[in-house]
Amino acid sequence: MLYVALAVALTWALCMPLHFHFHQQKRKGWSLLFKALPTVFAATFAGAAVFAFPLCDAYARLIFISLCVCVAADVLLDIRFEIGGALFFCGHVLYLLAFSLYRPLSWWCLTAFVLAAGMMQYFISHYQKEVPSKLILAGLRIYAVALAAMLAFGIPLPFLAFSTRAVLASLGAILFVTSDLTLCHNTLRHKPTSWHYVSLGIYYTGQLLLGLSAYNIP
């Protein structure tokens, strides 16, 4: 718990303020470093579960790989948006593969996915005029499908087989999706830095919870 508290403290008190500070000064290298570090913390926790415990399972390995992909996405999103977005999409797919180990496909799951996908597309429709190109809009719509799947697979986990891991994974999935929706709103509606600060904080919290879910705690 001490290391988790330290990671949270460093994220909010050091990494996030310095990321926005260097971003405003247009010092991209330092800005990207401090943007990626909190996800590195989450990946480190998952990596410890994979490499330090000989009985780690496929779920832990998928979560670790997902977080490593998201570290690269954090950096590349501000360098080449399309590549960063594609990497985040891959990260979502890997999370879904991990969740599917606990949530096999069913008609209930498909129904939840269809409802969530419809809500996501409705959300995107409110911002399509602000999207700079049709290509990016198409990418956002595809990405929204991945978000819907993450909700459909993630939210039911604690109800299927209750455990600390299931709760952490479910909350992490919800926060991950929430951060993406708020990021879309804040970016396309040109909201001030304080709004982005909250959105990024939600994202880091979600990633940390997903990283901690790599530990198979009852």
RORORO-713771 format. One record per residue (C-alpha): x, y, z; residue in one letter; residue number from 1. Coordinates in steps of 0.25 Angstrom, whole numbers. Layout:
% residues N
xx: X; yy: Y; zz: Z; r: A; k: NUM
...
% end
This chain:
% residues 218
xx: 0; yy: 0; zz: 0; r: M; k: 1
xx: 12; yy: 9; zz: 3; r: L; k: 2
xx: 16; yy: 8; zz: -12; r: Y; k: 3
xx: 2; yy: 11; zz: -17; r: V; k: 4
xx: 1; yy: 23; zz: -8; r: A; k: 5
xx: 14; yy: 28; zz: -13; r: L; k: 6
xx: 10; yy: 26; zz: -28; r: A; k: 7
xx: -3; yy: 34; zz: -25; r: V; k: 8
xx: 5; yy: 45; zz: -18; r: A; k: 9
xx: 15; yy: 46; zz: -29; r: L; k: 10
xx: 5; yy: 46; zz: -40; r: T; k: 11
xx: -4; yy: 57; zz: -34; r: W; k: 12
xx: 7; yy: 66; zz: -27; r: A; k: 13
xx: 18; yy: 65; zz: -37; r: L; k: 14
xx: 15; yy: 58; zz: -51; r: C; k: 15
xx: 2; yy: 65; zz: -54; r: M; k: 16
xx: 7; yy: 79; zz: -50; r: P; k: 17
xx: 20; yy: 78; zz: -58; r: L; k: 18
xx: 13; yy: 72; zz: -70; r: H; k: 19
xx: 4; yy: 84; zz: -71; r: F; k: 20
xx: 15; yy: 94; zz: -67; r: H; k: 21
xx: 24; yy: 89; zz: -78; r: F; k: 22
xx: 13; yy: 87; zz: -88; r: H; k: 23
xx: 10; yy: 102; zz: -86; r: Q; k: 24
xx: 24; yy: 105; zz: -88; r: Q; k: 25
xx: 24; yy: 97; zz: -101; r: K; k: 26
xx: 35; yy: 88; zz: -96; r: R; k: 27
xx: 29; yy: 75; zz: -102; r: K; k: 28
xx: 40; yy: 65; zz: -98; r: G; k: 29
xx: 38; yy: 68; zz: -83; r: W; k: 30
xx: 23; yy: 70; zz: -84; r: S; k: 31
xx: 22; yy: 56; zz: -90; r: L; k: 32
xx: 32; yy: 50; zz: -80; r: L; k: 33
xx: 23; yy: 54; zz: -68; r: F; k: 34
xx: 10; yy: 51; zz: -76; r: K; k: 35
xx: 15; yy: 36; zz: -78; r: A; k: 36
xx: 21; yy: 34; zz: -64; r: L; k: 37
xx: 8; yy: 31; zz: -56; r: P; k: 38
xx: 4; yy: 20; zz: -67; r: T; k: 39
xx: 18; yy: 15; zz: -65; r: V; k: 40
xx: 15; yy: 14; zz: -50; r: F; k: 41
xx: 3; yy: 6; zz: -53; r: A; k: 42
xx: 10; yy: -3; zz: -63; r: A; k: 43
xx: 21; yy: -5; zz: -52; r: T; k: 44
xx: 11; yy: -11; zz: -42; r: F; k: 45
xx: 5; yy: -20; zz: -53; r: A; k: 46
xx: 19; yy: -24; zz: -57; r: G; k: 47
xx: 23; yy: -27; zz: -42; r: A; k: 48
xx: 10; yy: -37; zz: -42; r: A; k: 49
xx: 15; yy: -43; zz: -55; r: V; k: 50
xx: 30; yy: -45; zz: -52; r: F; k: 51
xx: 30; yy: -46; zz: -37; r: A; k: 52
xx: 20; yy: -56; zz: -35; r: F; k: 53
xx: 22; yy: -70; zz: -42; r: P; k: 54
xx: 7; yy: -73; zz: -42; r: L; k: 55
xx: 3; yy: -61; zz: -50; r: C; k: 56
xx: -9; yy: -64; zz: -59; r: D; k: 57
xx: -12; yy: -59; zz: -74; r: A; k: 58
xx: -21; yy: -48; zz: -68; r: Y; k: 59
xx: -9; yy: -41; zz: -61; r: A; k: 60
xx: 0; yy: -43; zz: -74; r: R; k: 61
xx: -10; yy: -36; zz: -83; r: L; k: 62
xx: -12; yy: -25; zz: -73; r: I; k: 63
xx: 3; yy: -23; zz: -73; r: F; k: 64
xx: 4; yy: -23; zz: -88; r: I; k: 65
xx: -8; yy: -13; zz: -89; r: S; k: 66
xx: -2; yy: -3; zz: -80; r: L; k: 67
xx: 11; yy: -4; zz: -87; r: C; k: 68
xx: 4; yy: -1; zz: -100; r: V; k: 69
xx: -3; yy: 11; zz: -93; r: C; k: 70
xx: 10; yy: 17; zz: -89; r: V; k: 71
xx: 14; yy: 18; zz: -103; r: A; k: 72
xx: 0; yy: 23; zz: -107; r: A; k: 73
xx: 2; yy: 34; zz: -96; r: D; k: 74
xx: 14; yy: 39; zz: -103; r: V; k: 75
xx: 10; yy: 37; zz: -118; r: L; k: 76
xx: -4; yy: 44; zz: -116; r: L; k: 77
xx: 3; yy: 57; zz: -115; r: D; k: 78
xx: 13; yy: 54; zz: -126; r: I; k: 79
xx: 4; yy: 48; zz: -136; r: R; k: 80
xx: -11; yy: 47; zz: -132; r: F; k: 81
xx: -15; yy: 36; zz: -142; r: E; k: 82
xx: -4; yy: 27; zz: -137; r: I; k: 83
xx: -6; yy: 30; zz: -122; r: G; k: 84
xx: -21; yy: 27; zz: -124; r: G; k: 85
xx: -19; yy: 14; zz: -131; r: A; k: 86
xx: -10; yy: 10; zz: -120; r: L; k: 87
xx: -20; yy: 13; zz: -110; r: F; k: 88
xx: -30; yy: 5; zz: -118; r: F; k: 89
xx: -20; yy: -7; zz: -117; r: C; k: 90
xx: -19; yy: -5; zz: -102; r: G; k: 91
xx: -35; yy: -6; zz: -101; r: H; k: 92
xx: -35; yy: -18; zz: -109; r: V; k: 93
xx: -24; yy: -25; zz: -100; r: L; k: 94
xx: -32; yy: -20; zz: -88; r: Y; k: 95
xx: -45; yy: -27; zz: -94; r: L; k: 96
xx: -37; yy: -40; zz: -96; r: L; k: 97
xx: -33; yy: -39; zz: -81; r: A; k: 98
xx: -48; yy: -37; zz: -77; r: F; k: 99
xx: -53; yy: -48; zz: -86; r: S; k: 100
xx: -45; yy: -58; zz: -77; r: L; k: 101
xx: -56; yy: -55; zz: -67; r: Y; k: 102
xx: -67; yy: -50; zz: -76; r: R; k: 103
xx: -70; yy: -60; zz: -87; r: P; k: 104
xx: -79; yy: -56; zz: -98; r: L; k: 105
xx: -94; yy: -57; zz: -96; r: S; k: 106
xx: -107; yy: -51; zz: -101; r: W; k: 107
xx: -107; yy: -42; zz: -89; r: W; k: 108
xx: -93; yy: -37; zz: -92; r: C; k: 109
xx: -97; yy: -34; zz: -106; r: L; k: 110
xx: -109; yy: -26; zz: -102; r: T; k: 111
xx: -101; yy: -18; zz: -92; r: A; k: 112
xx: -91; yy: -15; zz: -103; r: F; k: 113
xx: -101; yy: -11; zz: -113; r: V; k: 114
xx: -107; yy: -1; zz: -103; r: L; k: 115
xx: -94; yy: 4; zz: -99; r: A; k: 116
xx: -90; yy: 6; zz: -114; r: A; k: 117
xx: -102; yy: 13; zz: -117; r: G; k: 118
xx: -100; yy: 23; zz: -106; r: M; k: 119
xx: -85; yy: 25; zz: -110; r: M; k: 120
xx: -89; yy: 28; zz: -124; r: Q; k: 121
xx: -100; yy: 38; zz: -119; r: Y; k: 122
xx: -89; yy: 44; zz: -111; r: F; k: 123
xx: -80; yy: 46; zz: -123; r: I; k: 124
xx: -91; yy: 52; zz: -131; r: S; k: 125
xx: -91; yy: 64; zz: -122; r: H; k: 126
xx: -77; yy: 67; zz: -126; r: Y; k: 127
xx: -76; yy: 63; zz: -140; r: Q; k: 128
xx: -76; yy: 78; zz: -145; r: K; k: 129
xx: -64; yy: 81; zz: -136; r: E; k: 130
xx: -55; yy: 69; zz: -142; r: V; k: 131
xx: -45; yy: 74; zz: -151; r: P; k: 132
xx: -46; yy: 64; zz: -162; r: S; k: 133
xx: -55; yy: 52; zz: -166; r: K; k: 134
xx: -44; yy: 42; zz: -164; r: L; k: 135
xx: -42; yy: 46; zz: -150; r: I; k: 136
xx: -57; yy: 46; zz: -148; r: L; k: 137
xx: -58; yy: 32; zz: -154; r: A; k: 138
xx: -46; yy: 28; zz: -144; r: G; k: 139
xx: -54; yy: 33; zz: -133; r: L; k: 140
xx: -66; yy: 25; zz: -136; r: R; k: 141
xx: -58; yy: 12; zz: -137; r: I; k: 142
xx: -51; yy: 16; zz: -124; r: Y; k: 143
xx: -65; yy: 18; zz: -118; r: A; k: 144
xx: -69; yy: 4; zz: -121; r: V; k: 145
xx: -56; yy: -1; zz: -113; r: A; k: 146
xx: -61; yy: 8; zz: -101; r: L; k: 147
xx: -75; yy: 2; zz: -102; r: A; k: 148
xx: -69; yy: -12; zz: -102; r: A; k: 149
xx: -60; yy: -9; zz: -90; r: M; k: 150
xx: -72; yy: -4; zz: -82; r: L; k: 151
xx: -80; yy: -17; zz: -86; r: A; k: 152
xx: -69; yy: -26; zz: -82; r: F; k: 153
xx: -64; yy: -18; zz: -70; r: G; k: 154
xx: -76; yy: -14; zz: -62; r: I; k: 155
xx: -82; yy: -28; zz: -59; r: P; k: 156
xx: -69; yy: -34; zz: -54; r: L; k: 157
xx: -71; yy: -32; zz: -39; r: P; k: 158
xx: -85; yy: -38; zz: -41; r: F; k: 159
xx: -80; yy: -51; zz: -48; r: L; k: 160
xx: -69; yy: -55; zz: -38; r: A; k: 161
xx: -67; yy: -45; zz: -27; r: F; k: 162
xx: -53; yy: -42; zz: -23; r: S; k: 163
xx: -43; yy: -30; zz: -21; r: T; k: 164
xx: -38; yy: -32; zz: -35; r: R; k: 165
xx: -52; yy: -32; zz: -41; r: A; k: 166
xx: -55; yy: -19; zz: -34; r: V; k: 167
xx: -42; yy: -12; zz: -38; r: L; k: 168
xx: -44; yy: -16; zz: -52; r: A; k: 169
xx: -58; yy: -11; zz: -53; r: S; k: 170
xx: -55; yy: 2; zz: -47; r: L; k: 171
xx: -43; yy: 4; zz: -55; r: G; k: 172
xx: -51; yy: 1; zz: -68; r: A; k: 173
xx: -62; yy: 11; zz: -64; r: I; k: 174
xx: -51; yy: 22; zz: -61; r: L; k: 175
xx: -43; yy: 19; zz: -74; r: F; k: 176
xx: -56; yy: 21; zz: -82; r: V; k: 177
xx: -60; yy: 33; zz: -74; r: T; k: 178
xx: -46; yy: 40; zz: -76; r: S; k: 179
xx: -47; yy: 38; zz: -91; r: D; k: 180
xx: -61; yy: 44; zz: -92; r: L; k: 181
xx: -57; yy: 56; zz: -84; r: T; k: 182
xx: -44; yy: 57; zz: -92; r: L; k: 183
xx: -52; yy: 58; zz: -105; r: C; k: 184
xx: -61; yy: 68; zz: -99; r: H; k: 185
xx: -50; yy: 77; zz: -93; r: N; k: 186
xx: -42; yy: 76; zz: -106; r: T; k: 187
xx: -53; yy: 79; zz: -116; r: L; k: 188
xx: -59; yy: 90; zz: -107; r: R; k: 189
xx: -46; yy: 96; zz: -104; r: H; k: 190
xx: -48; yy: 95; zz: -89; r: K; k: 191
xx: -37; yy: 102; zz: -80; r: P; k: 192
xx: -26; yy: 94; zz: -74; r: T; k: 193
xx: -33; yy: 91; zz: -61; r: S; k: 194
xx: -43; yy: 83; zz: -68; r: W; k: 195
xx: -32; yy: 75; zz: -75; r: H; k: 196
xx: -25; yy: 73; zz: -61; r: Y; k: 197
xx: -38; yy: 66; zz: -56; r: V; k: 198
xx: -39; yy: 57; zz: -68; r: S; k: 199
xx: -25; yy: 53; zz: -68; r: L; k: 200
xx: -26; yy: 50; zz: -53; r: G; k: 201
xx: -38; yy: 41; zz: -56; r: I; k: 202
xx: -30; yy: 34; zz: -66; r: Y; k: 203
xx: -18; yy: 31; zz: -57; r: Y; k: 204
xx: -27; yy: 26; zz: -46; r: T; k: 205
xx: -33; yy: 17; zz: -56; r: G; k: 206
xx: -20; yy: 12; zz: -61; r: Q; k: 207
xx: -15; yy: 10; zz: -47; r: L; k: 208
xx: -27; yy: 2; zz: -43; r: L; k: 209
xx: -25; yy: -7; zz: -55; r: L; k: 210
xx: -10; yy: -9; zz: -52; r: G; k: 211
xx: -14; yy: -13; zz: -38; r: L; k: 212
xx: -24; yy: -23; zz: -43; r: S; k: 213
xx: -12; yy: -31; zz: -48; r: A; k: 214
xx: -11; yy: -37; zz: -34; r: Y; k: 215
xx: -20; yy: -48; zz: -32; r: N; k: 216
xx: -26; yy: -44; zz: -19; r: I; k: 217
xx: -38; yy: -51; zz: -13; r: P; k: 218
% end
